Amino acid sequence: MRKLEKVSVMLRFPKTLLNRIDAYQKEKGFSTRTQTIFHLLNVALEKSNS
């Protein structure tokens, strides 16, 4: 199995966007905000490839 390289990134978000992310997290049942943001980024990237 290939080990994925990981890099730490610090981001600043507008509070209104974080409120939307938090609502999505609660709706979808994600346990952390980071997990939710990671999911949303992956979904957006997959859609942009379609």
TIRO-2110 file (N, C-alpha, C; in Angstrom, 1 decimal):
// TIRO-2110
0.8, -1.2, 0.0, N, 1, A
0.0, 0.0, 0.0, CA, 1, A
0.9, 1.2, 0.0, C, 1, A
0.6, 2.2, -0.8, N, 2, A
1.3, 3.4, -1.0, CA, 2, A
0.9, 4.4, 0.1, C, 2, A
1.9, 5.0, 0.8, N, 3, A
1.7, 6.0, 1.8, CA, 3, A
1.4, 7.4, 1.2, C, 3, A
0.3, 8.0, 1.6, N, 4, A
0.0, 9.3, 1.1, CA, 4, A
0.8, 10.4, 1.9, C, 4, A
1.4, 11.3, 1.2, N, 5, A
2.1, 12.4, 1.8, CA, 5, A
1.0, 13.4, 2.3, C, 5, A
1.2, 13.9, 3.5, N, 6, A
0.2, 14.8, 4.1, CA, 6, A
0.9, 16.2, 4.4, C, 6, A
0.2, 17.2, 4.1, N, 7, A
0.7, 18.6, 4.4, CA, 7, A
-0.3, 19.3, 5.2, C, 7, A
0.1, 20.0, 6.2, N, 8, A
-0.8, 20.8, 7.0, CA, 8, A
-1.0, 22.2, 6.4, C, 8, A
-2.3, 22.6, 6.4, N, 9, A
-2.7, 23.9, 5.8, CA, 9, A
-3.6, 24.7, 6.8, C, 9, A
-3.2, 25.9, 7.0, N, 10, A
-4.1, 26.7, 7.9, CA, 10, A
-4.9, 27.7, 7.0, C, 10, A
-6.2, 27.7, 7.2, N, 11, A
-7.1, 28.5, 6.4, CA, 11, A
-7.9, 29.4, 7.3, C, 11, A
-8.3, 30.5, 6.7, N, 12, A
-9.2, 31.4, 7.4, CA, 12, A
-10.5, 31.5, 6.6, C, 12, A
-11.6, 31.4, 7.2, N, 13, A
-12.9, 31.4, 6.5, CA, 13, A
-13.8, 32.5, 7.1, C, 13, A
-14.6, 33.1, 6.2, N, 14, A
-15.6, 34.0, 6.7, CA, 14, A
-16.6, 33.2, 7.7, C, 14, A
-17.0, 33.9, 8.7, N, 15, A
-17.9, 33.2, 9.7, CA, 15, A
-19.2, 32.7, 9.0, C, 15, A
-19.7, 33.4, 8.0, N, 16, A
-20.9, 33.0, 7.3, CA, 16, A
-20.7, 31.7, 6.6, C, 16, A
-19.5, 31.5, 6.0, N, 17, A
-19.2, 30.2, 5.4, CA, 17, A
-19.1, 29.1, 6.4, C, 17, A
-18.4, 29.4, 7.5, N, 18, A
-18.3, 28.4, 8.6, CA, 18, A
-19.7, 28.0, 9.1, C, 18, A
-20.6, 28.9, 9.2, N, 19, A
-21.9, 28.6, 9.7, CA, 19, A
-22.6, 27.6, 8.7, C, 19, A
-22.4, 27.8, 7.4, N, 20, A
-22.9, 26.9, 6.4, CA, 20, A
-22.3, 25.5, 6.5, C, 20, A
-21.0, 25.5, 6.7, N, 21, A
-20.2, 24.2, 6.8, CA, 21, A
-20.7, 23.5, 8.1, C, 21, A
-20.9, 24.2, 9.2, N, 22, A
-21.4, 23.6, 10.4, CA, 22, A
-22.8, 23.0, 10.2, C, 22, A
-23.6, 23.7, 9.5, N, 23, A
-25.0, 23.2, 9.3, CA, 23, A
-24.9, 21.9, 8.4, C, 23, A
-24.1, 21.9, 7.4, N, 24, A
-23.9, 20.8, 6.5, CA, 24, A
-23.3, 19.6, 7.4, C, 24, A
-22.4, 19.9, 8.2, N, 25, A
-21.8, 18.8, 9.1, CA, 25, A
-22.9, 18.2, 9.9, C, 25, A
-23.7, 19.0, 10.5, N, 26, A
-24.8, 18.4, 11.4, CA, 26, A
-25.8, 17.6, 10.6, C, 26, A
-26.2, 18.2, 9.4, N, 27, A
-27.1, 17.5, 8.5, CA, 27, A
-26.6, 16.1, 8.0, C, 27, A
-25.4, 16.1, 7.7, N, 28, A
-24.8, 14.9, 7.1, CA, 28, A
-24.2, 13.9, 8.1, C, 28, A
-24.0, 14.4, 9.4, N, 29, A
-23.5, 13.5, 10.4, CA, 29, A
-22.0, 13.4, 10.5, C, 29, A
-21.3, 14.3, 9.9, N, 30, A
-19.8, 14.2, 10.0, CA, 30, A
-19.4, 14.6, 11.5, C, 30, A
-18.3, 14.0, 11.9, N, 31, A
-17.9, 14.1, 13.3, CA, 31, A
-17.1, 15.4, 13.6, C, 31, A
-16.4, 15.9, 12.5, N, 32, A
-15.5, 17.0, 12.7, CA, 32, A
-15.7, 18.0, 11.5, C, 32, A
-15.4, 19.3, 11.8, N, 33, A
-15.5, 20.3, 10.8, CA, 33, A
-14.4, 20.0, 9.7, C, 33, A
-13.3, 19.5, 10.1, N, 34, A
-12.2, 19.2, 9.1, CA, 34, A
-12.7, 18.1, 8.1, C, 34, A
-13.3, 17.1, 8.7, N, 35, A
-13.8, 16.0, 7.9, CA, 35, A
-14.9, 16.5, 6.9, C, 35, A
-15.7, 17.4, 7.3, N, 36, A
-16.7, 18.0, 6.5, CA, 36, A
-16.1, 18.8, 5.4, C, 36, A
-15.1, 19.7, 5.7, N, 37, A
-14.5, 20.5, 4.6, CA, 37, A
-13.8, 19.6, 3.6, C, 37, A
-13.1, 18.5, 4.1, N, 38, A
-12.4, 17.6, 3.2, CA, 38, A
-13.4, 17.0, 2.2, C, 38, A
-14.6, 16.5, 2.8, N, 39, A
-15.6, 15.9, 1.9, CA, 39, A
-16.1, 16.9, 0.9, C, 39, A
-16.4, 18.2, 1.3, N, 40, A
-16.9, 19.2, 0.4, CA, 40, A
-15.9, 19.5, -0.7, C, 40, A
-14.7, 19.6, -0.4, N, 41, A
-13.6, 19.8, -1.4, CA, 41, A
-13.6, 18.6, -2.4, C, 41, A
-13.7, 17.4, -1.9, N, 42, A
-13.6, 16.3, -2.8, CA, 42, A
-14.9, 16.3, -3.7, C, 42, A
-16.0, 16.6, -3.2, N, 43, A
-17.2, 16.6, -4.0, CA, 43, A
-17.1, 17.7, -5.1, C, 43, A
-16.7, 18.8, -4.7, N, 44, A
-16.5, 19.9, -5.7, CA, 44, A
-15.5, 19.6, -6.8, C, 44, A
-14.4, 19.0, -6.4, N, 45, A
-13.4, 18.6, -7.4, CA, 45, A
-13.9, 17.5, -8.3, C, 45, A
-14.6, 16.5, -7.8, N, 46, A
-15.2, 15.5, -8.6, CA, 46, A
-16.2, 16.1, -9.6, C, 46, A
-17.0, 17.0, -9.2, N, 47, A
-18.0, 17.7, -10.1, CA, 47, A
-17.3, 18.5, -11.2, C, 47, A
-16.1, 19.1, -10.8, N, 48, A
-15.4, 19.9, -11.8, CA, 48, A
-14.8, 19.1, -12.8, C, 48, A
-14.5, 17.8, -12.6, N, 49, A
-13.9, 16.9, -13.5, CA, 49, A
-15.0, 16.3, -14.5, C, 49, A
-16.2, 16.5, -14.1, N, 50, A
-17.3, 15.9, -14.9, CA, 50, A
-17.8, 16.8, -16.1, C, 50, A
END
